[in-house]
């Protein structure tokens, strides 16, 4: 049996990332101090893993320990009397100090019944231990261990021999408090898995930030896509956010603002983050601008606007120096320097991040390709070639490193041959290496995401895509591992602008997916190209004279995604594609959905602000439809028959001011999560069983309802509904509502609630 190894533990919130790694000598402390430490970690909600087995030494075990150390936010080293006797403890120690230098890992030494100066001086018994190690492992290896021990023992830590720490339980309690405090203080935004070069760039940016509390500081980060602007902004935001009355990091302003009501959503996000929520929902962008001035910017704030690309974004978010309180800091990242000039950012306050130097490039690439800070010896020359092609661009190094990870040398050489055929100026083309490594299905999926679904909730995207991609979850996993797609903390699909643009350029060449107004018009005019189209995303708010030839869609049999917001039709609309999954058409111009539009495979149908009087006549069998939004359709008179649409989850009819009737089949929609009828002011007929619905049913603002729907009796057992009358209810309705104030209903009625005039009516037991 091999000599006892140095045991270790990791605390984890997720399977692939850790809060704490504990390095300790099991022989000394496993069944006393360290055992109590693990128990305290568990009690504190830090879920710890402790391997109580005697681990056999081996490459696989060490590889797992290396990964655990690398993915830990804090490393705790429990130095005990015989810690340095163990080769495994010293290996862990060396790796921990490497991660401290390269990954800014926090290291917390605990000196358990051992003098820190004894570890630093390395005399006496410790000297004998290292002499023994030199005979077995060589002078070079032992010298690196000695250096790591001196470095770690010189750090501020916890000393059990301190008189104040004689009580071991109190000692552990204070250590846990320190760990929890450090975890709470650490980054709230994920900066980068391997933040190579970030610290020096943050220091440079910090020099531009004014420490004066009497002025507003506006700083710009300007550079090409992929240079690390967003990553640097996240890092500085994490560092500074605790010093302000309010703070907000607004990611991808340029992309989000282009969605319908995108600027309103950005305004609401700011208000939510700054905790200055207005008491009324923002409906108009201009009102939101006023609210930001009055409610959000009245505090001393830290604001980061990422990826600004249009003046309208600055104007509507009230980004003007005079609007902010003294001491506020506003940081704007952009590819377009003119945006900073429009925001009145001083030239001296514009930071251009440099590309990574050679050593930084090697480290960043190696972490992604080999999970360490240098290449494998047999890949050193090949790695040099990749570094030369990447030219210090972090995004390219990350993408290529992730792509080449765990690949054979033959695959590396094949990739490098591909790189040699690419002009050095065309950085986007270098990213094509990752795209070209995908299988055909994954390429198709990536193009769908790049063209149509960036920013969409993962759940919705999966619902739309799952029929087209049987291995969807697996394929998404491949794209995430290749750094082509990411899923943010809000469960939205995200993609770096540069990678998105690369995907869109591929689709542009293929004419398969269209989002540009000019491209859409060109393809619609040429018969030979229509057959190739798989998706169209056209959003032209305010362009009311945009006309689309309706017949052009008749040959698009591959069409899966169709967005024609604010477009008008010329001729009779025909779209027979049986692959259509997603249809979005703000301001749909027709009075009903044409019979020639094949809806049977639709998952989502969005037609707010439409001219619809009715969606369709009769019953439609739409087994896959889950999301239906015709809100703000002011001409709509009644809802359709839902009896053939039994998988519906979301139904939005809010502000359909001429809606008078909801079809009784709505009460049979067992999977419905949301039914919104808010502000349907002429609604007077709803099914009596609407209270049986499990979701939140919103009837607020439905002032023509004479009374809340009747509640029938099903058994002698009773429960009570407490009905609260809103001040918005017209006086003429009060009498009829008063009759219901003590209405008794069956206890068999499912739990749920009905909203009437802004008030919820919950069941009481």
C-alpha positions in Angstrom: 0.0 0.0 0.0 1.4 3.4 -0.9 2.2 6.0 1.8 -0.8 7.9 3.0 -1.6 10.8 0.6 -2.6 14.3 1.5 -6.3 14.4 1.6 -8.4 17.2 0.2 -11.9 18.5 0.0 -13.8 20.9 -2.2 -17.0 22.8 -1.5 -19.2 23.2 -4.5 -22.3 25.1 -5.5 -22.2 23.6 -9.0 -20.7 20.4 -10.3 -18.1 22.2 -12.3 -17.1 25.0 -9.9 -16.1 25.1 -6.3 -16.2 27.6 -3.4 -13.4 26.1 -1.3 -10.6 23.6 -1.7 -9.1 22.3 1.6 -5.6 20.9 1.6 -4.6 19.0 4.7 -2.6 16.0 6.0 -5.1 13.4 6.9 -2.8 11.7 9.4 -2.5 14.8 11.5 -6.0 16.4 11.4 -8.6 14.3 9.6 -10.4 13.1 12.8 -10.0 16.3 14.8 -9.5 19.8 13.5 -10.2 19.2 9.8 -13.2 16.9 10.6 -14.7 19.7 12.7 -14.0 22.2 9.9 -15.8 20.1 7.3 -18.8 19.8 9.6 -18.8 23.6 10.1 -18.7 24.1 6.3 -21.7 21.9 6.0 -23.6 23.7 8.7 -22.9 27.0 6.9 -24.5 25.8 3.7 -21.1 25.3 2.0 -21.6 21.7 0.7 -18.3 20.0 1.1 -16.9 16.8 -0.4 -14.5 14.9 1.7 -12.9 11.7 0.4 -12.3 9.6 3.5 -10.7 6.8 1.5 -7.0 6.2 1.4 -6.3 7.3 -2.2 -3.8 5.4 -4.2 -1.3 7.6 -5.9 -1.8 7.8 -9.6 -2.1 10.1 -12.5 -5.9 10.0 -12.7 -6.2 11.0 -9.0 -3.8 13.9 -9.4 -5.6 15.1 -12.5 -8.9 15.3 -10.6 -7.2 17.1 -7.7 -5.6 19.6 -10.1 -9.0 20.3 -11.7 -10.6 20.8 -8.2 -8.0 23.3 -7.2 -8.2 25.2 -10.5 -12.0 25.5 -10.2 -12.0 26.7 -6.6 -12.6 30.3 -5.5 -10.8 29.9 -2.2 -8.0 27.5 -1.1 -7.6 26.7 2.6 -4.3 25.2 3.5 -4.2 23.5 6.9 -0.5 23.4 7.9 0.1 20.8 10.5 3.2 19.2 12.0 3.7 16.5 9.3 2.1 18.4 6.3 5.5 18.7 4.5 6.2 15.0 5.0 3.6 14.3 2.3 4.6 14.6 -1.3 0.9 15.0 -2.2 0.4 17.9 0.2 3.4 19.7 -1.4 2.1 19.0 -4.9 -1.3 20.5 -3.9 0.5 23.4 -2.3 2.5 24.1 -5.5 -0.7 24.0 -7.6 -2.6 26.3 -5.2 0.2 28.9 -5.3 0.2 28.7 -9.1 -3.5 29.3 -9.2 -3.1 32.3 -6.8 -0.6 33.9 -9.3 -2.5 33.1 -12.5 -6.2 32.9 -11.5 -6.3 35.4 -8.6 -7.4 32.5 -6.3 -7.7 33.5 -2.6 -5.4 31.5 -0.4 -6.1 31.2 3.3 -3.4 29.4 5.4 -4.4 27.9 8.8 -1.4 27.2 11.0 -2.6 24.3 13.2 -0.2 23.8 16.2 2.7 24.8 14.0 4.7 28.1 14.0 4.5 30.0 10.7 8.2 31.1 11.1 9.2 27.5 11.3 7.6 26.9 7.8 9.3 30.0 6.4 12.8 29.3 7.8 12.6 25.5 7.0 15.2 24.5 9.6 15.5 21.6 12.0 13.0 18.8 11.4 11.7 20.5 8.3 15.2 20.7 6.8 15.6 16.9 7.3 12.2 16.3 5.5 13.3 18.2 2.4 16.7 16.5 2.3 14.8 13.2 2.3 12.5 14.5 -0.5 15.5 15.6 -2.6 16.9 12.1 -2.6 13.6 10.7 -3.9 12.2 13.4 -6.1 15.2 15.5 -7.2 16.5 19.0 -6.2 14.5 20.9 -8.8 11.2 19.6 -7.7 11.9 20.1 -4.0 13.2 23.7 -4.6 9.8 24.5 -6.1 8.0 23.0 -3.1 10.3 25.0 -0.7 9.5 28.3 -2.6 5.7 27.5 -2.5 5.9 26.8 1.3 7.7 30.1 2.0 5.2 32.0 -0.1 2.2 30.5 1.5 3.6 30.7 5.1 4.2 34.4 4.5 0.5 35.1 3.8 -1.9 36.4 6.4 -3.8 33.5 7.9 -5.1 31.9 11.1 -2.8 30.7 13.9 -4.2 28.2 16.4 -1.3 29.0 18.8 -2.6 32.6 19.2 -4.1 32.9 22.7 -7.3 34.2 21.3 -7.8 30.9 19.4 -7.2 28.4 22.1 -10.8 27.3 22.0 -10.9 25.2 18.9 -14.7 25.5 18.3 -14.4 29.3 18.4 -11.3 29.1 16.2 -13.2 27.2 13.5 -16.2 29.5 13.9 -14.0 32.5 13.1 -12.5 30.8 10.1 -15.9 30.0 8.7 -17.0 33.6 9.2 -13.9 34.7 7.3 -14.6 32.3 4.4 -18.2 33.3 4.2 -17.3 36.9 4.2 -14.7 36.5 1.4 -17.2 34.5 -0.7 -19.8 37.2 -0.2 -17.3 39.9 -1.3 -16.2 38.0 -4.4 -17.4 38.7 -7.9 -21.1 38.8 -8.6 -20.6 38.8 -12.3 -18.8 35.9 -14.0 -15.7 37.6 -15.5 -13.9 34.8 -17.3 -13.0 31.2 -16.4 -9.3 32.1 -16.8 -8.8 35.9 -16.3 -5.4 36.2 -17.8 -4.2 39.8 -18.2 -7.4 41.2 -16.7 -5.8 42.5 -13.5 -3.2 44.8 -15.3 -5.9 46.2 -17.6 -8.2 46.9 -14.6 -5.4 48.7 -12.9 -4.9 50.9 -16.1 -8.7 51.6 -16.2 -8.7 52.5 -12.5 -6.2 55.3 -13.2 -8.9 57.0 -15.4 -11.6 56.8 -12.6 -11.9 59.9 -10.6 -11.7 59.5 -6.8 -13.4 62.9 -6.4 -16.8 62.9 -4.8 -17.6 66.3 -6.3 -17.9 65.2 -10.0 -19.5 62.7 -12.3 -16.9 60.4 -13.9 -17.6 59.1 -17.4 -15.2 56.6 -18.9 -15.2 54.7 -22.2 -13.7 51.4 -23.1 -13.2 51.3 -26.9 -11.8 48.6 -29.1 -12.5 45.9 -31.7 -14.7 42.9 -31.0 -13.1 40.1 -29.0 -10.4 42.4 -27.4 -12.0 41.9 -23.9 -14.0 45.2 -23.4 -16.9 43.4 -21.6 -14.6 41.2 -19.5 -12.7 44.3 -18.3 -15.9 46.1 -17.6 -17.3 43.2 -15.5 -14.1 43.0 -13.5 -14.1 46.7 -12.6 -17.8 46.6 -11.9 -17.2 43.7 -9.4 -14.4 45.7 -7.8 -16.4 48.9 -7.3 -20.0 48.0 -6.9 -20.0 47.9 -3.1 -19.0 51.6 -2.9 -22.2 53.1 -4.4 -25.8 53.7 -3.4 -27.0 51.8 -6.5 -25.3 49.9 -9.3 -26.3 48.3 -12.6 -24.4 46.4 -15.3 -26.4 46.6 -18.5 -25.1 43.9 -20.8 -25.4 44.1 -24.6 -27.3 47.4 -24.8 -27.0 47.5 -28.6 -28.4 44.0 -29.1 -31.2 44.3 -26.6 -32.4 47.7 -27.7 -33.2 46.4 -31.2 -35.9 44.0 -29.9 -39.5 45.3 -29.7 -39.8 47.3 -26.6 -36.1 46.7 -26.0 -35.4 50.1 -24.6 -38.3 49.9 -22.2 -36.9 46.6 -20.9 -33.5 48.2 -20.4 -35.1 51.1 -18.5 -36.9 48.6 -16.3 -33.7 46.6 -15.6 -31.9 49.8 -14.5 -34.8 50.7 -12.2 -34.9 47.2 -10.8 -31.1 47.1 -10.2 -30.9 50.6 -8.7 -34.0 49.7 -6.5 -35.8 52.8 -7.8 -38.9 51.0 -9.2 -41.6 53.4 -10.3 -45.0 52.6 -9.0 -46.4 52.4 -12.5 -45.2 50.1 -15.3 -43.3 51.9 -18.0 -45.4 51.8 -21.2 -43.7 54.6 -23.2 -39.9 55.0 -23.7 -40.1 58.7 -23.2 -41.8 58.3 -19.8 -39.1 55.8 -18.9 -36.4 58.4 -19.7 -38.1 60.8 -17.3 -38.4 58.2 -14.6 -34.7 57.4 -14.8 -33.8 61.0 -14.3 -36.1 61.4 -11.4 -35.8 58.0 -9.6 -32.6 56.3 -10.6 -30.0 59.0 -11.2 -30.9 60.8 -8.0 -28.5 58.5 -6.2 -24.7 58.1 -6.4 -24.5 55.2 -8.8 -22.1 52.9 -10.7 -23.5 52.2 -14.2 -21.9 50.1 -16.9 -23.4 50.2 -20.4 -22.0 47.4 -22.5 -21.9 47.5 -26.3 -23.5 50.8 -27.0 -23.9 51.3 -30.8 -26.5 54.0 -31.3 -27.2 57.5 -30.0 -30.8 56.6 -29.2 -29.6 54.2 -26.5 -27.8 57.1 -24.8 -30.7 59.5 -25.1 -33.5 57.1 -24.0 -31.4 55.9 -21.0 -30.8 59.5 -20.0 -27.0 59.2 -20.2 -26.0 62.8 -19.7 -23.5 64.0 -17.2 -25.8 66.6 -15.7 -28.4 63.9 -14.9 -26.2 62.1 -12.4 -25.2 62.8 -8.8 -21.7 63.8 -7.9 -19.5 60.8 -7.3 -21.3 58.6 -9.8 -19.3 56.5 -12.3 -20.6 55.7 -15.8 -18.6 53.2 -17.9 -19.5 52.7 -21.6 -18.0 50.0 -23.8 -18.3 50.3 -27.5 -16.7 49.4 -30.9 -17.7 52.9 -32.2 -15.7 55.8 -30.7 -18.3 58.3 -31.9 -20.7 56.9 -29.2 -18.3 58.1 -26.5 -18.1 61.5 -28.2 -21.9 61.7 -28.2 -21.9 60.8 -24.5 -19.4 63.7 -23.9 -16.7 61.3 -22.6 -13.4 63.2 -22.4 -10.7 62.0 -24.8 -8.4 61.5 -21.7 -11.0 59.1 -20.2 -11.1 56.7 -23.1 -9.3 53.4 -22.5 -8.2 51.2 -25.4 -7.4 47.7 -24.1 -4.2 46.3 -25.6 -4.0 42.9 -27.2 -2.5 40.2 -25.0 1.3 39.9 -25.1 3.1 36.7 -26.0 3.3 35.3 -22.4 -0.4 36.2 -21.7 -1.4 34.6 -24.9 0.4 31.4 -24.1 -1.2 31.2 -20.7 -4.8 32.0 -21.8 -4.6 29.5 -24.7 -3.0 26.8 -22.5 -5.6 27.1 -19.8 -8.3 26.5 -22.4 -6.4 23.8 -24.3 -4.6 22.0 -21.5 -6.1 23.3 -18.3 -2.7 24.6 -17.1 -0.7 27.7 -17.8 1.7 26.2 -20.4 1.4 23.7 -23.3 2.1 20.0 -23.1 5.7 19.4 -24.2 4.7 17.5 -27.3 2.3 20.3 -28.3 4.6 23.3 -27.7 5.5 23.9 -31.3 1.9 23.6 -32.5 0.8 25.9 -29.7 3.3 28.5 -30.9 1.7 28.4 -34.4 -1.8 29.0 -32.9 -0.5 31.9 -30.9 1.0 33.5 -34.0 -2.3 33.3 -35.8 -4.4 34.6 -32.9 -2.4 37.8 -32.7 -3.2 38.4 -29.0 -7.0 38.5 -29.4 -8.5 36.9 -26.3 -11.7 35.7 -28.0 -9.7 33.9 -30.7 -7.3 32.3 -28.2 -10.3 31.2 -26.1 -12.2 29.8 -29.0 -9.2 28.0 -30.5 -8.0 26.6 -27.2 -11.5 25.2 -26.4 -11.7 23.8 -29.9 -8.4 22.0 -29.7 -8.8 20.7 -26.1 -8.5 16.9 -25.9 -7.8 16.7 -29.7 -5.1 14.4 -31.2 -2.0 15.9 -32.7 -3.3 14.9 -36.2 -6.4 17.0 -35.5 -4.2 19.9 -34.3 -2.2 19.7 -37.5 -5.3 19.6 -39.7 -6.7 22.7 -37.9 -3.4 24.6 -38.4 -3.5 23.8 -42.1 -6.9 25.4 -42.2 -5.6 28.4 -40.4 -2.7 28.8 -42.9 -5.2 29.3 -45.7 -6.9 32.2 -44.0 -5.8 35.8 -44.5 -4.4 37.2 -41.3 -6.5 40.4 -41.5 -9.8 38.5 -41.4 -10.0 37.7 -37.7 -13.6 36.5 -38.0 -12.5 33.8 -40.4 -10.2 32.4 -37.7 -13.2 31.7 -35.7 -14.5 29.6 -38.6 -12.1 26.9 -37.4 -14.4 26.2 -34.4 -17.5 26.4 -36.7 -15.9 24.0 -39.3 -15.2 21.5 -36.5 -18.9 21.0 -35.9 -21.0 18.3 -37.5 -23.6 19.4 -40.0 -26.5 19.3 -37.5 -24.5 21.4 -35.0 -23.6 23.9 -37.7 -27.3 24.3 -38.6 -28.2 24.8 -34.9 -25.4 27.3 -34.4 -26.7 29.4 -37.4 -30.3 29.3 -36.1 -29.0 30.6 -32.7 -26.7 33.2 -34.2 -29.4 34.6 -36.5 -32.6 34.3 -34.5 -32.2 33.4 -30.9 -29.5 35.4 -29.2 -31.0 36.8 -26.0 -34.0 34.3 -26.0 -34.8 32.3 -22.9 -33.3 28.8 -23.1 -36.7 27.2 -22.4 -38.4 29.0 -25.3 -35.6 28.3 -27.7 -35.6 24.6 -26.8 -39.4 24.5 -27.3 -39.0 26.0 -30.8 -36.0 23.9 -31.8 -36.5 20.5 -30.3 -38.5 19.1 -33.3 -35.8 20.1 -35.7 -32.9 18.9 -33.6 -33.4 15.5 -31.9 -30.1 15.8 -30.1 -30.7 19.4 -29.1 -29.3 19.3 -25.5 -26.2 17.4 -26.5 -25.6 19.7 -29.5 -26.1 22.8 -27.3 -23.5 21.4 -24.9 -21.0 21.1 -27.7 -21.5 24.7 -28.7 -21.1 25.8 -25.1 -17.9 23.9 -24.7 -16.6 25.4 -27.9 -17.3 28.9 -26.5 -19.6 29.5 -29.4 -22.7 29.9 -27.2 -23.2 30.7 -23.5 -26.2 30.6 -21.1 -26.2 33.6 -18.8 -27.5 33.8 -15.2 -31.0 34.6 -16.5 -31.0 31.4 -18.5 -30.8 33.3 -21.8 -28.8 32.2 -24.8 -25.9 34.6 -25.3 -23.2 34.9 -27.9 -20.2 37.2 -28.3 -20.9 39.8 -31.0 -17.9 38.7 -33.0 -19.0 35.0 -33.0 -22.6 36.0 -33.8 -21.5 38.2 -36.7 -19.4 35.3 -38.0 -22.4 33.0 -38.0 -24.6 35.6 -39.7 -22.0 36.1 -42.4 -22.1 32.3 -43.1 -25.9 32.5 -43.3 -25.7 35.6 -45.5 -23.5 33.7 -48.0 -25.9 30.7 -48.0 -29.0 33.0 -48.2 -30.6 30.5 -45.7 -31.4 32.8 -42.8 -32.2 36.5 -43.4 -32.4 39.4 -40.9 -31.2 42.3 -43.0 -33.9 44.4 -44.7 -32.0 44.6 -48.0 -31.3 40.9 -48.1 -34.9 40.0 -47.3 -36.1 42.2 -50.2 -33.6 40.8 -52.6 -34.4 37.2 -51.8 -38.1 37.8 -52.0 -37.6 39.1 -55.5 -35.7 36.1 -56.8 -37.5 32.8 -57.2 -34.4 30.7 -57.3 -33.3 31.8 -53.8 -36.6 31.5 -52.0 -36.4 27.7 -51.7 -33.2 28.0 -49.6 -34.7 30.2 -46.9 -35.1 28.6 -43.4 -35.7 31.8 -41.4 -36.5 35.5 -41.7 -36.1 38.0 -39.0 -37.2 41.5 -40.1 -38.0 44.1 -37.5 -38.8 47.6 -38.9 -40.6 49.6 -36.2 -41.8 52.9 -37.5 -41.4 51.9 -41.1 -45.1 51.7 -41.9 -44.8 51.8 -45.6 -42.7 48.6 -45.8 -44.5 46.3 -48.2 -43.8 42.6 -48.7 -45.0 40.6 -51.7 -47.2 38.0 -50.0 -46.8 35.4 -52.8 -43.1 35.3 -52.2 -43.6 33.0 -49.2 -45.4 30.3 -51.2 -42.2 28.6 -52.3 -40.4 28.7 -48.9 -41.1 25.1 -47.9 -38.0 25.1 -45.5 -39.2 28.1 -43.5 -38.9 27.4 -39.7 -38.8 30.9 -38.2 -40.6 34.0 -39.5 -40.6 37.5 -38.1 -42.1 40.3 -40.1 -42.7 43.0 -37.5 -44.6 46.0 -38.8 -44.5 44.8 -42.4 -47.5 45.2 -44.7 -48.6 42.7 -47.3 -49.1 43.1 -51.0 -51.4 40.4 -52.3 -52.8 37.2 -50.6 -50.6 35.7 -48.0 -49.5 32.1 -48.7 -47.0 30.2 -46.5 -47.5 26.5 -46.8 -44.2 25.5 -45.0 -45.0 22.6 -42.7 -41.7 23.3 -40.8 -42.8 26.7 -39.4 -42.2 26.7 -35.6 -42.1 30.4 -34.7 -44.2 33.2 -36.1 -43.8 36.8 -34.9 -45.6 39.6 -36.6 -46.1 42.8 -34.6 -48.9 44.9 -36.2 -50.1 42.0 -38.3 -52.2 43.8 -41.0 -54.9 41.3 -41.7 -58.3 40.8 -40.0 -57.8 37.1 -39.5 -55.0 34.6 -40.0 -55.1 33.2 -43.6 -56.2 29.6 -44.1 -53.1 29.0 -46.3 -50.8 29.6 -43.4 -49.8 26.1 -42.0 -50.0 26.4 -38.2 -50.0 22.8 -37.2 -46.3 22.7 -36.1 -46.2 26.2 -34.6 -44.8 26.4 -31.1 -45.0 30.2 -30.6 -47.4 32.7 -32.3 -46.8 36.4 -31.4 -49.1 39.0 -33.1 -49.4 41.9 -30.6 -50.8 45.3 -31.9 -52.4 43.4 -34.8 -55.4 44.3 -36.9 -57.1 41.0 -36.1 -60.8 40.9 -35.6 -60.7 37.1 -35.0 -57.7 34.7 -35.2 -59.6 32.0 -37.1 -63.1 30.5 -37.4 -64.0 27.0 -36.1 -61.6 24.7 -34.3 -57.9 24.3 -35.2 -55.8 21.3 -34.1 -52.6 22.9 -33.0 -51.0 20.3 -30.7 -47.6 22.0 -30.5 -48.6 25.6 -29.8 -47.5 26.7 -26.4 -47.3 30.5 -26.6 -50.0 32.8 -28.0 -49.7 36.5 -27.8 -52.2 38.9 -29.4 -52.1 41.6 -26.8 -52.9 45.2 -27.7 -55.0 44.0 -30.7 -57.6 46.7 -30.4 -60.0 45.2 -33.0 -60.2 41.7 -31.7 -63.7 40.8 -30.7 -63.5 37.3 -29.2 -61.0 34.5 -28.5 -60.9 31.4 -30.7 -62.0 28.0 -29.7 -59.1 26.4 -27.8 -60.4 22.8 -27.7 -57.7 21.7 -30.3 -54.8 23.5 -28.6 -54.5 21.6 -25.4 -50.7 22.2 -24.8 -51.1 26.0 -24.5 -49.0 27.4 -21.6 -49.2 31.2 -22.1 -52.2 33.2 -23.4 -51.9 37.0 -23.6 -54.9 39.1 -24.5 -54.1 42.1 -22.4 -55.3 45.5 -23.6 -57.5 44.0 -26.3 -59.9 46.8 -25.7 -62.7 45.5 -27.9 -62.6 41.9 -26.7 -66.0 41.0 -25.4 -65.9 37.2 -25.1 -63.6 34.5 -23.9 -64.4 31.1 -25.4 -65.5 28.5 -22.7 -62.9 26.0 -24.0 -60.2 28.0 -22.1 -61.2 26.3 -18.9 -60.1 22.9 -20.3 -56.4 24.0 -20.9 -54.8 21.9 -18.2 -51.2 23.1 -19.0 -52.0 26.8 -19.0 -49.6 28.8 -16.7 -50.7 32.4 -17.6 -54.0 33.9 -18.8 -53.7 37.7 -19.1 -56.9 39.6 -19.8 -55.8 42.8 -18.2 -57.4 46.1 -19.4 -59.9 44.3 -21.7 -62.3 47.1 -20.9 -65.3 45.7 -23.0 -65.0 42.1 -21.8 -68.3 41.0 -20.3 -68.5 37.3 -21.0 -66.1 34.8 -19.5 -66.7 31.1 -18.7 -68.1 30.4 -15.3 -65.4 27.8 -14.7 -62.5 30.2 -15.2 -61.7 30.0 -11.5 -60.8 26.3 -12.0 -57.7 27.3 -13.9 -54.4 26.7 -12.0 -52.5 29.8 -13.3 -52.8 33.4 -12.3 -55.7 34.7 -14.2 -55.4 38.5 -14.6 -58.8 40.3 -15.0 -57.7 43.6 -13.7 -59.1 46.6 -15.6 -62.0 44.5 -17.0 -64.5 47.1 -15.8 -67.5 45.8 -17.8 -67.6 42.5 -16.0 -70.8 42.9 -13.9 -69.4 40.5 -11.3 -66.7 38.1 -10.7 -67.5 34.7 -12.3 -69.9 32.6 -10.3 -68.5 29.8 -8.1 -70.5 26.6 -8.1 -71.0 24.2 -5.1 -69.5 20.7 -5.3 -69.8 19.5 -1.7 -71.1 20.7 1.6 -67.6 21.6 2.7 -66.9 25.2 2.2 -64.1 27.7 1.8 -64.2 31.4 1.5 -63.0 33.9 -1.0 -62.2 37.3 0.3 -63.0 39.8 -2.4 -61.4 43.2 -2.2 -62.9 46.0 -4.2 -60.5 48.2 -6.1 -60.9 51.9 -6.2 -60.9 51.6 -9.9 -64.2 49.8 -10.0 -67.0 52.0 -11.3 -69.6 52.9 -8.7 -72.3 51.0 -10.8 -70.5 47.7 -10.2 -70.1 48.0 -6.4 -73.6 46.7 -5.7 -73.2 43.5 -7.7 -69.8 42.8 -6.3 -71.0 43.4 -2.7 -73.3 40.4 -3.2 -70.2 38.2 -3.6 -68.3 39.3 -0.5 -69.4 36.3 1.5 -69.8 33.9 -1.4 -69.1 30.3 -0.3 -67.5 27.8 -2.6 -66.5 24.1 -2.5 -63.3 23.0 -0.9 -62.8 20.9 -4.0 -62.0 23.9 -6.1 -58.3 23.7 -7.0 -55.9 26.1 -5.3 -55.5 29.3 -7.4 -56.4 32.9 -7.6 -58.4 35.3 -9.7 -57.3 38.9 -10.2 -60.1 41.5 -10.6 -59.3 45.2 -11.0 -55.8 44.8 -9.8 -56.6 42.7 -6.7 -56.0 39.0 -6.1 -58.8 36.9 -4.6 -57.0 34.1 -2.8 -58.8 31.1 -1.2 -58.9 31.0 2.6 -59.0 27.7 4.5 
